[in-house]
Amino acid sequence: MRRSETGYCDVLVIGMGMAGMASALFAANRGLKVVQAGLAGEIPFSSGLMDLLGVHPVENSRTWEDPWAGMESLRKDIPNHPYGLLSRTEIESALADVFSFLDEQGLLYIKEHEQNVEMIMPTGMIKQTYAVPSSMWNGVRALKAKTPCLLVDFHGITEFSARQMAEVMQETWPGLRSARIPFPGKNNQGVLVTGEILAADMESRRNRKELLNAVRPLIQDARFLGFPAVFGMRRTAEILAELEQEIGIPIFEIPTFPVSIPGLRLNDAFARGLSRKGVRRLTQSRVLCLQQEEERGFLLRIGRDGRECVARAEGVILATGRFWGRGLVADRDRIREPLLDLPVHQPDGREHWHRNDFLDLRGHPVNRAGLEIDGLFRPLDRTGGPAFDRLFAAGSILAHQDWMRMKCGSGLAIGSAYGAVKGFLRTAK
Ligand SMILES: Cc1cc2nc3c(=O)[nH]c(=O)nc-3n(C[C@H](O)[C@H](O)[C@H](O)COP(=O)(O)OP(=O)(O)OC[C@H]3O[C@@H](n4cnc5c(N)ncnc54)[C@H](O)[C@@H]3O)c2cc1C
């Protein structure tokens, strides 16, 4: 196998999910030399919504309008949740850095006075979240006011059904109607199309004109128009503004099932922006081995395209995710951390991983498995001390959180990334 050297960096971030992206951003913002390695993370599959904390306690399905009040309650009930290691000021500052960075890449997020907002999801369910891409904001407004609204989708689209959404919401939002039209430029009854194809086609002005002609006669009393999120990859704000001007009412995008265009836009914005900040990004790569060197931190072997490269780093941030990202793997009888075999907090025995009832409101203990960390976000070894001086962890690999049920995915990833970079700065030589 051919080998090359990437040289020395201050921080090597393992992972390209939200925690890896945020870690790379915070480290680069502090003037550090950063390398980021990994395969695609979960961002392209995510809705693009930024959750901070929606539900706690999960067994009561208690939702919070004020995520910060929810977090205070969470810290009291689950003190070893990663949020317990961060102050509100730190999390606010971390989120502000991420939102301003995304805005610089042309991806504006909107939130409302530090309160959670409600967004309609492709199942027709409503989800509480902290911030939404600007292309979805009119959907938050329409839902709040329950204004007469038309949801439109396209023949052949696989990730979205406007009719299902309108039917599920019929009782709570009587003014919600649905319609299905051929996608402009494709007389595609019976042919399946994906969001990615539609998003590319929406970049064409001719297609947008055709869309307007098809939608105009359907509007009737509607005061808002909702579509699946397919309005282009990079010029979404411009495209929506042009359509709104032509049609005369506000338009919004709704997240689709994965792969999601808002998720791809978010991934793309991080990738572009981090490269501009000088982060060296080793995409489609896997860290094969990580070992501590006596003098200068860590030596890593990284596999990419059948080649291997060697990198040296003063500190490493492990943002390798949970089972999906393969930051944790489940064997027949235990859950392992595969890179360093770090101790993983987990239930005693496989029979306790899941509760008997799949839909148990408390969730499953396996979904709170992960690495335990100290106050500087360093994974602990079997003695309870930091496994390495300058190894840090962030994101869904951390123990004592069930981000999916608590609706805290992005907030947890961003907050813990901030904590990990802060930990590095505190311990750096
Ligand atoms: C379908 C779906 C919908 C979601 N919707 C939302 C939402 O609406 N709102 C919200 O806030 N969050 C949402 N999330 C969650 C959000 O994306 C989280 O922030 C995320 O799950 C946690 O990110 P992470 O960075 O910890 O892990 P991951 O995204 O899993 O990333 C792990 C990374 O580590 C890399 N990796 C692992 N091992 C190695 C190795 N040895 N070498 C190199 N790289 C390695 C992987 O390749 C990957 O890049 C959603 C997630 C999914 C899957």
The ligand as an SDF file (V2000), in Angstrom:
LIG
                    3D

 53 58  0  0  0  0  0  0  0  0999 V2000
  -32.1880   10.8280    9.7570 C   0  0  0  0  0  0  0  0  0  0  0  0
  -31.6240   11.8310   10.7030 C   0  0  0  0  0  0  0  0  0  0  0  0
  -32.3330   12.9880   10.9800 C   0  0  0  0  0  0  0  0  0  0  0  0
  -31.8230   13.9330   11.8590 C   0  0  0  0  0  0  0  0  0  0  0  0
  -32.5390   15.0550   12.0860 N   0  0  0  0  0  0  0  0  0  0  0  0
  -32.0760   15.9810   12.9500 C   0  0  0  0  0  0  0  0  0  0  0  0
  -32.8160   17.1500   13.2310 C   0  0  0  0  0  0  0  0  0  0  0  0
  -33.9190   17.3480   12.7190 O   0  0  0  0  0  0  0  0  0  0  0  0
  -32.2960   18.0540   14.0900 N   0  0  0  0  0  0  0  0  0  0  0  0
  -31.0950   17.8560   14.7200 C   0  0  0  0  0  0  0  0  0  0  0  0
  -30.6680   18.7090   15.4890 O   0  0  0  0  0  0  0  0  0  0  0  0
  -30.3700   16.7520   14.4820 N   0  0  0  0  0  0  0  0  0  0  0  0
  -30.8260   15.8070   13.6150 C   0  0  0  0  0  0  0  0  0  0  0  0
  -30.0930   14.6810   13.3770 N   0  0  0  0  0  0  0  0  0  0  0  0
  -28.9000   14.3950   14.1720 C   0  0  0  0  0  0  0  0  0  0  0  0
  -27.6870   15.2170   13.8810 C   0  0  0  0  0  0  0  0  0  0  0  0
  -27.2730   14.9870   12.5790 O   0  0  0  0  0  0  0  0  0  0  0  0
  -26.6890   14.8650   14.9550 C   0  0  0  0  0  0  0  0  0  0  0  0
  -25.9820   15.9650   15.2160 O   0  0  0  0  0  0  0  0  0  0  0  0
  -25.8230   13.6510   14.6860 C   0  0  0  0  0  0  0  0  0  0  0  0
  -26.5340   12.5060   14.6930 O   0  0  0  0  0  0  0  0  0  0  0  0
  -24.6830   13.4630   15.6370 C   0  0  0  0  0  0  0  0  0  0  0  0
  -23.5970   13.8270   14.9520 O   0  0  0  0  0  0  0  0  0  0  0  0
  -22.1700   13.2120   15.2160 P   0  0  0  0  0  0  0  0  0  0  0  0
  -21.2500   14.1380   14.5580 O   0  0  0  0  0  0  0  0  0  0  0  0
  -21.9770   12.9310   16.6640 O   0  0  0  0  0  0  0  0  0  0  0  0
  -22.1660   11.7570   14.5150 O   0  0  0  0  0  0  0  0  0  0  0  0
  -22.2860   11.3100   12.9890 P   0  0  0  0  0  0  0  0  0  0  0  0
  -23.0690   12.2740   12.1990 O   0  0  0  0  0  0  0  0  0  0  0  0
  -22.7410    9.8940   13.0210 O   0  0  0  0  0  0  0  0  0  0  0  0
  -20.7970   11.3600   12.4380 O   0  0  0  0  0  0  0  0  0  0  0  0
  -19.8080   10.4330   12.7870 C   0  0  0  0  0  0  0  0  0  0  0  0
  -18.6310   10.6420   11.8700 C   0  0  0  0  0  0  0  0  0  0  0  0
  -17.5250    9.9000   12.3440 O   0  0  0  0  0  0  0  0  0  0  0  0
  -16.8950    9.2780   11.2400 C   0  0  0  0  0  0  0  0  0  0  0  0
  -16.0830    8.1450   11.7080 N   0  0  0  0  0  0  0  0  0  0  0  0
  -16.4040    7.1100   12.5210 C   0  0  0  0  0  0  0  0  0  0  0  0
  -15.3400    6.2940   12.7000 N   0  0  0  0  0  0  0  0  0  0  0  0
  -14.3320    6.8310   11.9760 C   0  0  0  0  0  0  0  0  0  0  0  0
  -12.9870    6.4760   11.7480 C   0  0  0  0  0  0  0  0  0  0  0  0
  -12.4330    5.3920   12.2930 N   0  0  0  0  0  0  0  0  0  0  0  0
  -12.2380    7.2420   10.9360 N   0  0  0  0  0  0  0  0  0  0  0  0
  -12.7510    8.3670   10.3740 C   0  0  0  0  0  0  0  0  0  0  0  0
  -14.0180    8.7580   10.5620 N   0  0  0  0  0  0  0  0  0  0  0  0
  -14.7970    7.9980   11.3470 C   0  0  0  0  0  0  0  0  0  0  0  0
  -18.0300    8.9110   10.3230 C   0  0  0  0  0  0  0  0  0  0  0  0
  -17.5430    8.6430    9.0240 O   0  0  0  0  0  0  0  0  0  0  0  0
  -18.8510   10.1870   10.4210 C   0  0  0  0  0  0  0  0  0  0  0  0
  -18.3250   11.1660    9.5750 O   0  0  0  0  0  0  0  0  0  0  0  0
  -30.5710   13.7130   12.4970 C   0  0  0  0  0  0  0  0  0  0  0  0
  -29.8430   12.5570   12.2220 C   0  0  0  0  0  0  0  0  0  0  0  0
  -30.3650   11.6290   11.3290 C   0  0  0  0  0  0  0  0  0  0  0  0
  -29.5680   10.3950   11.0740 C   0  0  0  0  0  0  0  0  0  0  0  0
  1  2  1  0
  2  3  1  0
  2 52  2  0
  3  4  2  0
  4  5  1  0
  4 50  1  0
  5  6  2  0
  6  7  1  0
  6 13  1  0
  7  8  2  0
  7  9  1  0
  9 10  1  0
 10 11  2  0
 10 12  1  0
 12 13  2  0
 13 14  1  0
 14 15  1  0
 14 50  1  0
 15 16  1  0
 16 17  1  0
 16 18  1  0
 18 19  1  0
 18 20  1  0
 20 21  1  0
 20 22  1  0
 22 23  1  0
 23 24  1  0
 24 25  2  0
 24 26  1  0
 24 27  1  0
 27 28  1  0
 28 29  2  0
 28 30  1  0
 28 31  1  0
 31 32  1  0
 32 33  1  0
 33 34  1  0
 33 48  1  0
 34 35  1  0
 35 36  1  0
 35 46  1  0
 36 37  1  0
 36 45  1  0
 37 38  2  0
 38 39  1  0
 39 40  1  0
 39 45  2  0
 40 41  1  0
 40 42  2  0
 42 43  1  0
 43 44  2  0
 44 45  1  0
 46 47  1  0
 46 48  1  0
 48 49  1  0
 50 51  2  0
 51 52  1  0
 52 53  1  0
M  END
$$$$
